[in-house]
């Protein structure tokens, strides 16, 4: 059970109901109220702004969904966010990420990428998490390959899913036991990808 009570969807305030209806109608959500918004609905105004940002960054950014999901999975691994991993690993696989790539990230290891665009996303995302910035080289590569809007979108996406991971972890929203897409516990010292200094 999460550390905070989840909303009773049959007993929402008028303000909460407006936000929930908006989320459920949002693109890609298929009538669901995703976990992060359940954790923040006590503040409907914040939840509404947050869900609009989430919809934009998840479904309407300039990156292919395959690459967005890769950045989300790296973020989930670095933050040890089991629910974020559980929710996004199957989507990443469906969008074309190789099983081997997802499995290596799952264990906190640097994959052998066959797709150069995936390797670029990996470099940028791991560096911004681990260094709290990115090298000149990687910044230039992302800018050259994905353009100005692409680098803005990628940075915002990583920040947004970091915030999602923080909420899920802080309030202990965890996936069902024995779920197919589980995130193993690994030593915090091992939960760093090896590439940060090598790019």
C-alpha positions in Angstrom: 0.0 0.0 0.0 1.2 3.5 -0.7 2.2 5.7 2.2 -0.6 8.2 1.4 -4.2 7.5 0.8 -5.2 7.2 -2.9 -8.3 9.1 -4.0 -11.7 7.5 -3.7 -12.9 8.0 -7.3 -16.5 7.8 -6.3 -16.1 10.7 -3.8 -14.1 13.3 -5.5 -14.5 17.1 -5.0 -15.8 19.0 -8.0 -12.2 20.3 -8.6 -10.8 16.8 -8.4 -13.5 15.5 -10.7 -12.7 18.1 -13.4 -9.0 17.1 -13.4 -9.7 13.4 -13.4 -12.1 13.7 -16.3 -9.4 15.7 -18.2 -6.7 13.1 -17.5 -8.9 10.2 -18.6 -9.8 11.9 -21.9 -6.1 12.7 -22.6 -4.4 11.1 -25.5 -2.9 7.7 -24.9 -4.4 7.2 -21.5 -7.5 5.2 -22.6 -9.6 6.3 -19.7 -7.0 5.4 -17.0 -5.9 7.6 -14.1 -2.1 6.9 -14.1 -0.4 6.3 -10.8 1.5 9.6 -10.5 -1.7 11.6 -10.7 -3.4 9.4 -8.1 -0.6 10.5 -5.8 -1.0 14.2 -6.3 -4.8 14.6 -6.7 -5.0 16.1 -3.2 -3.7 19.2 -5.0 -5.9 19.3 -8.1 -4.4 22.5 -9.5 -0.9 21.0 -9.5 -2.1 17.7 -10.8 -3.8 19.4 -13.7 -0.7 21.4 -14.7 1.5 18.3 -14.2 -0.8 16.0 -16.4 -0.7 18.6 -19.2 3.1 18.6 -19.1 3.1 14.8 -19.0 0.8 14.5 -22.0 2.9 17.0 -24.0 6.3 15.4 -23.1 5.1 11.8 -23.5 2.9 11.9 -26.5 3.7 15.1 -28.4 7.5 15.7 -28.2 9.7 15.7 -31.2 11.4 12.4 -30.5 10.3 9.0 -31.7 8.4 7.2 -28.9 11.1 4.4 -28.9 13.7 7.0 -27.9 11.4 8.7 -25.3 10.8 5.3 -23.7 14.6 4.6 -23.6 15.2 7.8 -21.7 12.3 6.9 -19.3 13.7 3.4 -18.7 17.2 4.8 -18.0 15.6 7.3 -15.5 13.7 4.5 -13.9 16.8 2.4 -13.4 18.9 5.3 -12.0 16.1 6.2 -9.6 15.4 2.5 -8.7 11.8 3.2 -9.5 10.1 -0.1 -9.8 6.7 1.2 -10.8 8.1 3.4 -13.5 10.0 0.5 -14.9 7.0 -1.8 -14.7 4.8 0.7 -16.6 7.3 1.6 -19.3 9.4 -1.5 -20.1 6.6 -3.2 -22.1 6.0 0.0 -24.0 9.6 0.4 -24.8 9.8 -3.2 -26.1 6.6 -2.6 -28.2 8.0 0.5 -29.7 11.1 -1.4 -30.9 13.8 -1.3 -28.2 15.7 -4.6 -28.4 15.2 -7.0 -25.5 18.9 -7.1 -24.9 19.1 -3.3 -24.5 16.2 -3.3 -22.1 17.7 -6.2 -20.1 21.1 -4.6 -19.8 19.6 -1.3 -18.6 17.5 -3.3 -16.2 20.7 -4.5 -14.5 22.4 -1.1 -14.6 24.8 -2.1 -17.4 25.7 -0.3 -20.6 24.2 -2.1 -23.6 25.9 -2.7 -26.9 23.7 -0.5 -29.0 23.0 -1.4 -32.6 21.1 1.9 -33.2 23.2 5.0 -33.1 20.3 7.2 -32.1 19.7 5.0 -29.0 23.3 5.3 -28.0 23.1 9.1 -28.2 20.0 9.1 -26.0 21.7 6.8 -23.6 24.8 9.0 -23.4 22.8 12.2 -22.8 20.4 10.7 -20.3 23.1 8.9 -18.2 25.3 11.9 -18.1 22.6 14.4 -17.1 21.7 12.0 -14.2 25.1 11.1 -13.1 27.1 14.3 -13.8 24.2 16.7 -13.3 25.3 18.1 -16.7 26.4 16.8 -20.1 29.8 17.0 -21.9 30.3 19.5 -24.7 30.6 16.6 -27.1 27.4 14.8 -26.2 25.5 18.1 -26.1 26.7 18.9 -29.6 25.8 15.4 -30.9 22.3 15.6 -29.6 21.8 19.1 -31.0 23.2 18.0 -34.4 21.0 14.9 -34.6 17.8 16.0 -33.0 17.8 19.8 -33.4 17.1 22.5 -30.9 13.5 21.3 -30.2 14.8 17.8 -29.7 17.4 18.7 -27.1 14.8 20.8 -25.2 12.3 18.0 -25.4 14.7 15.3 -24.2 16.0 17.4 -21.3 12.4 18.2 -20.2 11.3 14.5 -20.6 14.2 13.3 -18.3 13.3 16.0 -15.7 9.6 15.1 -15.8 10.2 11.4 -15.4 12.7 12.1 -12.6 9.8 13.9 -10.8 7.5 11.0 -11.5 10.1 8.6 -10.0 10.5 10.7 -7.0 6.7 10.7 -6.3 6.4 7.0 -6.9 9.3 6.2 -4.7 8.6 8.6 -1.9 5.0 7.4 -1.5 5.9 3.7 -2.1 3.7 3.1 -5.1 5.0 -0.2 -6.2 3.9 -2.7 -9.0 2.1 -5.9 -8.3 4.3 -8.7 -6.9 5.9 -11.1 -9.4 5.0 -8.7 -12.3 6.6 -9.7 -15.6 8.5 -6.5 -15.9 10.2 -6.2 -12.6 13.2 -4.1 -11.6 15.8 -6.0 -9.6 17.4 -4.4 -6.5 21.1 -3.7 -7.2 23.8 -2.2 -5.0 23.6 1.6 -5.1 27.3 1.7 -6.0 26.5 -0.4 -9.1 23.6 1.7 -10.1 25.7 3.9 -12.3 26.2 3.3 -16.0 29.8 2.9 -16.9 30.0 5.3 -19.8 29.9 8.8 -18.2 33.6 9.5 -18.4 34.1 7.7 -21.7 32.0 9.9 -24.1 
